[in-house]
């Protein structure tokens, strides 16, 4: 569980369900609870969750007819590569990506696909494992060797925010969660790691980011600028370079 370059030369295995990860049920419940807390940030309309872990969040959106899961797993509604989503451009209002970047060969391309399918002002909810958490050390246990989540590549929340800003996203919310160091295969209740990570949030095992695609604002900027010029008594460049027609020229044209 080390910080590595974004692109991987080899394909990475991804968990097919939450139970394949250490404390998977607990991590899923914590993720679903945070999504419910931040539903006020979501836009009305189509919500898509990507990755093999997405079906585990179905109960959080069971009352929404516009909920869709996409990924390579067998339980998703639509099977598709995450780097080539089978979705039209600008057709999704909200997109949820639970722990997908860690197990993606090309996370930059995945985020570009997310940007492509999200509509203007679309909302992205993204979760990932915190590489600065003591949960990293749990991956060196013999019983955890080559198991999830430690067989992935992990990126800090600061690094992810930088990528999102380059793609034109505005980060609305960000926090660390999962108060546990994943040192046990199954969550068995609060222990010393829970108490420690509750006192120091930066030690928690995962992070949660809510961001908004800002394309619509960029499209409105020229209109706003023109209105500001009009208010200030200035003329647009086109009007300033166009000569007014004099009355004498108008009379001459009438005679001709």
VEXDREN-2710 file (C-alpha; in Angstrom, 1 decimal):
% VEXDREN-2710
k/r/px/py/pz
1/UNK/0.0/0.0/0.0
2/UNK/2.5/2.6/-1.2
3/UNK/2.3/5.9/-3.1
4/UNK/3.1/5.1/-6.7
5/UNK/2.7/6.7/-10.2
6/UNK/-0.8/7.0/-11.4
7/UNK/-0.5/4.8/-14.5
8/UNK/0.2/1.1/-14.0
9/UNK/1.9/-1.0/-16.7
10/UNK/-0.1/-4.1/-15.6
11/UNK/-3.8/-4.7/-15.1
12/UNK/-4.9/-4.5/-11.5
13/UNK/-7.4/-6.9/-9.9
14/UNK/-10.3/-5.1/-8.2
15/UNK/-12.6/-6.5/-5.5
16/UNK/-15.8/-8.0/-6.9
17/UNK/-17.8/-7.1/-3.7
18/UNK/-17.3/-5.6/-0.3
19/UNK/-16.8/-8.9/1.4
20/UNK/-13.5/-9.4/-0.3
21/UNK/-12.0/-6.4/1.5
22/UNK/-10.8/-6.3/5.1
23/UNK/-13.7/-5.0/7.2
24/UNK/-15.7/-4.7/4.0
25/UNK/-19.1/-4.7/5.5
26/UNK/-18.2/-2.0/7.9
27/UNK/-16.5/0.1/5.2
28/UNK/-19.7/-0.3/3.0
29/UNK/-22.0/0.8/5.9
30/UNK/-19.8/3.8/6.6
31/UNK/-19.7/4.8/3.0
32/UNK/-23.5/4.5/2.5
33/UNK/-24.1/6.5/5.7
34/UNK/-21.9/9.4/4.4
35/UNK/-23.6/9.3/1.0
36/UNK/-27.0/9.7/2.8
37/UNK/-25.6/12.6/4.8
38/UNK/-24.5/14.4/1.7
39/UNK/-27.5/13.7/-0.5
40/UNK/-28.4/17.4/-0.2
41/UNK/-25.5/18.1/-2.5
42/UNK/-26.8/15.8/-5.2
43/UNK/-28.7/17.2/-8.2
44/UNK/-32.2/16.0/-9.1
45/UNK/-31.9/13.5/-12.0
46/UNK/-29.9/10.5/-13.1
47/UNK/-27.4/9.1/-10.5
48/UNK/-24.8/6.5/-11.6
49/UNK/-22.5/4.5/-9.4
50/UNK/-19.5/2.9/-11.0
51/UNK/-17.3/-0.1/-10.1
52/UNK/-17.9/-3.6/-8.8
53/UNK/-18.7/-2.2/-5.3
54/UNK/-21.5/0.0/-6.6
55/UNK/-24.3/-2.6/-6.2
56/UNK/-23.6/-2.7/-2.4
57/UNK/-24.9/0.8/-2.2
58/UNK/-28.3/0.0/-3.8
59/UNK/-30.2/0.2/-0.5
60/UNK/-29.1/3.8/-0.2
61/UNK/-31.0/4.7/-3.4
62/UNK/-33.7/2.1/-3.4
63/UNK/-36.4/4.8/-3.7
64/UNK/-34.8/6.4/-6.7
65/UNK/-36.0/5.2/-10.1
66/UNK/-33.1/7.0/-11.8
67/UNK/-30.3/5.0/-10.0
68/UNK/-28.0/3.0/-12.2
69/UNK/-24.8/0.9/-11.6
70/UNK/-22.1/0.4/-14.2
71/UNK/-18.9/-1.7/-14.0
72/UNK/-17.3/-5.0/-14.8
73/UNK/-18.9/-7.0/-12.1
74/UNK/-21.8/-9.5/-12.5
75/UNK/-24.2/-7.6/-10.2
76/UNK/-24.1/-4.2/-12.0
77/UNK/-27.0/-3.1/-14.2
78/UNK/-24.7/-2.2/-17.1
79/UNK/-21.4/-4.0/-17.8
80/UNK/-18.8/-1.6/-19.1
81/UNK/-15.1/-0.7/-18.7
82/UNK/-14.6/2.2/-16.3
83/UNK/-12.2/3.9/-18.7
84/UNK/-14.8/3.6/-21.5
85/UNK/-18.1/4.1/-19.9
86/UNK/-21.1/3.1/-22.0
87/UNK/-22.9/6.4/-21.3
88/UNK/-23.6/9.4/-23.5
89/UNK/-21.7/12.7/-23.0
90/UNK/-23.2/15.1/-20.4
91/UNK/-26.0/12.7/-19.6
92/UNK/-25.4/12.0/-15.9
93/UNK/-26.4/14.4/-13.0
94/UNK/-24.6/12.6/-10.2
95/UNK/-21.8/10.0/-10.3
96/UNK/-20.6/7.9/-7.3
97/UNK/-17.2/6.2/-7.5
98/UNK/-16.5/4.1/-4.4
99/UNK/-12.9/2.9/-4.2
100/UNK/-12.2/2.6/-8.0
101/UNK/-9.1/4.7/-8.5
102/UNK/-6.9/2.3/-6.4
103/UNK/-7.6/-0.6/-8.7
104/UNK/-7.6/1.1/-12.0
105/UNK/-4.7/0.8/-14.5
106/UNK/-5.2/4.4/-15.7
107/UNK/-7.0/6.5/-13.1
108/UNK/-6.4/9.7/-15.1
109/UNK/-8.5/8.2/-18.0
110/UNK/-11.2/7.1/-15.5
111/UNK/-11.5/10.7/-14.2
112/UNK/-11.6/12.0/-17.8
113/UNK/-14.5/9.6/-18.5
114/UNK/-16.3/10.8/-15.4
115/UNK/-15.9/14.4/-16.6
116/UNK/-17.2/13.5/-20.0
117/UNK/-20.4/11.8/-18.8
118/UNK/-21.3/14.3/-16.1
119/UNK/-23.6/17.1/-17.1
120/UNK/-22.9/20.8/-16.4
121/UNK/-22.8/21.3/-12.6
122/UNK/-22.9/17.5/-12.2
123/UNK/-21.8/16.2/-8.8
124/UNK/-19.1/13.6/-8.2
125/UNK/-18.8/11.6/-4.9
126/UNK/-15.5/9.8/-4.8
127/UNK/-14.0/7.6/-2.0
128/UNK/-10.6/6.2/-1.6
129/UNK/-8.2/4.7/1.0
130/UNK/-6.0/7.1/2.9
131/UNK/-2.3/6.2/2.3
132/UNK/-1.2/8.2/5.4
133/UNK/-3.4/6.1/7.7
134/UNK/-1.8/3.4/10.0
135/UNK/-4.1/1.0/8.1
136/UNK/-1.2/1.0/5.6
137/UNK/0.9/-1.0/8.1
138/UNK/-1.9/-3.7/8.3
139/UNK/-1.0/-4.6/4.7
140/UNK/2.3/-6.0/5.9
141/UNK/0.7/-8.7/8.0
142/UNK/1.3/-12.1/6.4
143/UNK/-2.4/-12.9/6.4
144/UNK/-3.1/-9.7/4.5
145/UNK/-0.5/-10.2/1.8
146/UNK/-1.9/-9.7/-1.7
147/UNK/-5.4/-9.1/-0.4
148/UNK/-7.8/-6.2/-0.7
149/UNK/-7.3/-3.3/-0.2
150/UNK/-3.6/-3.6/0.1
151/UNK/-2.9/-4.9/-3.4
152/UNK/-4.0/-1.6/-4.9
153/UNK/-2.2/1.7/-5.5
154/UNK/-3.2/4.5/-3.3
155/UNK/-3.4/8.2/-3.9
156/UNK/-3.8/10.9/-1.2
157/UNK/-6.9/13.1/-1.0
158/UNK/-4.7/16.1/-1.8
159/UNK/-3.5/14.5/-5.0
160/UNK/-7.0/13.6/-6.0
161/UNK/-8.2/17.1/-5.4
162/UNK/-5.4/18.5/-7.6
163/UNK/-6.5/16.1/-10.4
164/UNK/-10.1/17.2/-10.0
165/UNK/-9.3/20.9/-10.1
166/UNK/-7.3/20.4/-13.4
167/UNK/-10.4/18.8/-14.9
168/UNK/-12.5/21.8/-13.9
169/UNK/-14.1/20.5/-10.7
170/UNK/-14.9/22.5/-7.6
171/UNK/-14.4/20.5/-4.3
172/UNK/-17.4/21.1/-2.1
173/UNK/-16.8/18.7/0.7
174/UNK/-13.9/16.6/1.9
175/UNK/-13.4/14.5/5.0
176/UNK/-11.7/11.3/6.4
177/UNK/-13.8/8.5/7.6
178/UNK/-13.7/4.7/8.6
179/UNK/-12.4/5.0/12.1
180/UNK/-10.5/1.7/12.0
181/UNK/-7.0/0.5/11.0
182/UNK/-8.4/-2.6/9.2
183/UNK/-6.0/-4.8/11.2
184/UNK/-8.7/-7.5/11.6
185/UNK/-10.5/-9.3/8.8
186/UNK/-13.9/-8.4/10.1
187/UNK/-15.0/-5.4/12.1
188/UNK/-15.6/-6.5/15.7
189/UNK/-16.6/-3.2/17.2
190/UNK/-14.8/-0.2/18.6
191/UNK/-11.2/-0.8/19.7
192/UNK/-8.0/1.2/20.3
193/UNK/-7.7/2.1/16.6
194/UNK/-11.2/3.5/16.6
195/UNK/-10.6/5.7/19.6
196/UNK/-7.3/6.9/18.2
197/UNK/-8.6/7.8/14.7
198/UNK/-11.6/9.5/16.2
199/UNK/-9.3/11.9/18.1
200/UNK/-7.1/12.3/15.0
201/UNK/-9.3/12.3/11.8
202/UNK/-6.2/12.2/9.5
203/UNK/-5.5/8.7/10.7
204/UNK/-8.8/7.3/9.4
205/UNK/-8.6/4.6/6.8
206/UNK/-10.5/6.4/4.0
207/UNK/-11.4/9.7/2.5
208/UNK/-14.7/11.1/1.1
209/UNK/-14.8/13.8/-1.6
210/UNK/-17.8/15.7/-3.0
211/UNK/-17.0/17.8/-6.1
212/UNK/-19.0/19.7/-8.8
213/UNK/-18.2/20.0/-12.5
214/UNK/-18.1/23.7/-13.3
215/UNK/-18.5/23.9/-17.1
216/UNK/-21.8/25.8/-17.0
217/UNK/-20.2/28.7/-15.2
218/UNK/-17.4/29.0/-17.8
219/UNK/-20.1/29.2/-20.6
220/UNK/-21.8/32.1/-18.8
221/UNK/-18.7/34.2/-18.3
222/UNK/-18.8/35.9/-21.7
223/UNK/-22.4/36.9/-21.2
224/UNK/-21.7/38.3/-17.8
225/UNK/-18.7/40.2/-19.1
226/UNK/-20.8/41.8/-21.8
227/UNK/-23.4/42.9/-19.3
228/UNK/-20.7/44.4/-17.0
229/UNK/-19.5/46.5/-20.0
230/UNK/-23.0/47.7/-20.7
231/UNK/-23.4/48.7/-17.0
232/UNK/-20.1/50.6/-17.0
233/UNK/-21.1/52.5/-20.1
234/UNK/-18.6/50.8/-22.3
235/UNK/-19.1/49.2/-25.7
236/UNK/-18.1/45.8/-26.9
237/UNK/-15.1/45.7/-29.2
238/UNK/-17.2/45.0/-32.3
239/UNK/-19.3/48.2/-31.6
240/UNK/-16.2/50.2/-31.0
241/UNK/-14.7/49.4/-34.3
242/UNK/-17.8/50.0/-36.4
243/UNK/-18.2/53.5/-37.8
244/UNK/-21.6/55.1/-37.4
245/UNK/-23.5/56.0/-40.6
246/UNK/-23.9/59.8/-41.0
247/UNK/-27.1/61.4/-42.2
248/UNK/-25.4/62.8/-45.3
249/UNK/-24.4/59.3/-46.4
250/UNK/-28.0/58.1/-45.7
251/UNK/-29.4/60.8/-48.0
252/UNK/-26.9/60.1/-50.7
253/UNK/-27.8/56.4/-50.7
254/UNK/-31.5/57.4/-51.1
255/UNK/-30.8/59.5/-54.2
256/UNK/-28.8/56.7/-55.8
END
